[in-house]
Amino acid sequence: MEPREYDLICNWLGNSRWVNAMEWSGKENFKASKEVPFVVDGKEAGKLKSYGQLSFLKVHDAGHMVPMDQPKAALEMLKGWMENSLTGVGAVTTSTTTEGEDLVAQM
């Protein structure tokens, strides 16, 4: 059986591609940011990429039902998101541009 992260319904690779292609003021900085380990209980539970208010997390061995597949990682992700502190090991997030304006999607 294939690992659950190779989900055919909502695969991480397609989601990563559209997130990286999304038009917004931080697009180039997000694309240039590095993936860092997302650590839960001292073990790598996934890979996290962040810039400003945008984060993309791929949880290892989980499909689109992350809370069912990896409940502890899902809880840590939600807690970090709710506390505006979602980071991985070595992650750096920035919430404003150099001009001080909030990063927003360009519609």
C-alpha distance (Angstrom), angle and dihedral (degrees) to the residues before:
residue distance angle dihedral
M1 . . .
E2 3.79 . .
P3 3.80 118.1 .
R4 3.78 111.5 -93.6
E5 3.81 92.6 -115.4
Y6 3.81 86.6 76.1
D7 3.80 90.6 71.9
L8 3.80 113.0 169.6
I9 3.82 94.6 -159.3
C10 3.79 99.7 52.5
N11 3.79 108.2 4.6
W12 3.78 122.1 -168.2
L13 3.80 94.5 -133.9
G14 3.81 94.6 58.9
N15 3.80 90.4 44.2
S16 3.80 91.0 49.6
R17 3.79 90.9 51.3
W18 3.80 95.1 52.4
V19 3.82 92.3 44.0
N20 3.81 90.4 52.7
A21 3.83 90.9 47.0
M22 3.81 95.5 47.2
E23 3.80 113.1 120.6
W24 3.81 112.2 -122.3
S25 3.80 138.6 125.5
G26 3.82 93.3 -93.9
K27 3.82 97.0 45.5
E28 3.81 98.3 114.8
N29 3.81 93.8 43.2
F30 3.81 91.2 49.0
K31 3.81 91.7 48.8
A32 3.82 89.7 50.0
S33 3.80 94.5 48.3
K34 3.79 117.8 104.7
E35 3.78 126.9 -119.5
V36 3.79 111.6 -114.3
P37 3.80 130.7 -169.1
F38 3.81 116.0 -89.0
V39 3.79 102.2 -143.0
V40 3.81 126.4 -156.8
D41 3.81 120.0 178.6
G42 3.79 91.0 -10.2
K43 3.82 94.0 -55.1
E44 3.78 130.6 102.1
A45 3.80 106.4 -104.3
G46 3.80 97.2 172.0
K47 3.78 147.9 -36.2
L48 3.80 123.1 -79.1
K49 3.79 129.3 -162.2
S50 3.80 119.0 -174.1
Y51 3.75 143.7 170.6
G52 3.78 124.6 165.2
Q53 3.77 110.7 -35.9
L54 3.81 94.4 -20.1
S55 3.79 121.2 93.0
F56 3.79 129.9 169.8
L57 3.79 116.7 -162.7
K58 3.78 125.1 -172.4
V59 3.80 108.6 -165.7
H60 3.80 114.1 -151.7
D61 3.79 117.2 -116.1
A62 3.81 94.0 7.1
G63 3.78 133.9 112.2
H64 3.79 126.5 -160.3
M65 3.82 89.3 -59.3
V66 3.82 93.4 68.3
P67 3.84 94.9 160.2
M68 3.80 89.9 56.9
D69 3.82 95.4 42.1
Q70 3.82 100.0 38.7
P71 3.83 108.6 11.3
K72 3.81 97.4 171.3
A73 3.81 93.5 50.3
A74 3.82 89.7 46.4
L75 3.80 91.3 52.1
E76 3.81 92.5 48.8
M77 3.82 90.2 48.3
L78 3.81 92.1 51.0
K79 3.79 93.3 45.8
G80 3.81 90.9 50.0
W81 3.81 91.5 46.9
M82 3.82 93.1 48.4
E83 3.81 91.2 48.6
N84 3.83 92.0 44.6
S85 3.79 88.1 -122.2
L86 3.80 103.5 107.9
T87 3.79 103.9 148.4
G88 3.73 139.0 140.7
V89 3.78 129.2 -146.6
G90 3.80 105.7 -55.4
A91 3.82 94.6 2.3
V92 3.78 118.3 151.4
T93 3.77 119.8 -164.0
T94 3.79 128.0 -170.8
S95 3.78 121.9 -164.6
T96 3.81 100.8 -168.0
T97 3.78 139.5 40.6
T98 3.79 122.5 -115.4
E99 3.79 88.2 -95.2
G100 3.82 89.5 57.2
E101 3.79 94.6 -114.0
D102 3.77 119.4 136.6
L103 3.78 113.6 -104.9
V104 3.77 107.6 -108.4
A105 3.76 136.8 172.0
Q106 3.76 114.8 -99.1
M107 3.78 108.4 -129.4
